[in-house]
Each structure stands twice: as structure tokens, then as C-alpha cells.
Amino acid sequence: MKPEWLNALKNYYTKEPEKLRNITGNDCHCVQLLNCFLHHGAHGKHFVMVFEILGVNLLEVIKRYNYKGVPLPLVRIMAKQCLMGLDYLHRVC
């Protein structure tokens, strides 16, 4: 992990120091592309991308709350993770 990104994480987790102790290489909130290939089938050529196993998607979260709105604390967590992922892409890639 680049030192610039580690310094950014320290700023993000100033109010959550316990998270700083458990930093791994996967703290960038970006999905990892594992492999890709072309599949030639009956319906033509398809480009297939293989990603790491992830948790639920946004639609599943919305369904869990019966389409009545996701609680604000959860929205804040998800928004922070999205913004941290964008910051990672701008700093490291």
C-alpha cells in the first residue's frame, strides 16, 4: 500500500482508531478484477469479467428496508465508503 493512501486512511479514521489497527490491503473500497475472458457461445461473443466475491448490492439493501428508505446512518456509511474508493482511485491509480 502506498504511504500516501495510508496517510489518507489515518485522516478518515481519526474518530475510529480501532479501524486503523486492523488496516489490510483491502481498505480501498474498490472491487478487484480477478480475471477476464471471451466466451464464444450460441448467442455470439461475450466479454466476461470475474470479480472477487462481494456482499449485498444496493438493491438488496433497499429491499431489506421494504423500499421505504434506508436509515440515514447506513446511507452515511455507504456514501463514505464510495467517496473513499474514489479517493483511492485518484491517489493510487
HELIX and SHEET records of a PDB file:
HELIX    1   1 PRO A    3  TYR A   12  1                                  10    
HELIX    2   2 PRO A   17  ARG A   21  1                                   5    
HELIX    3   3 LEU A   58  ARG A   64  1                                   7    
HELIX    4   4 LEU A   72  VAL A   92  1                                  21    
SHEET    1   A 2 LEU A  33  GLY A  41  0                                        
SHEET    2   A 2 GLY A  44  PHE A  51 -1                                        
END                                                                             
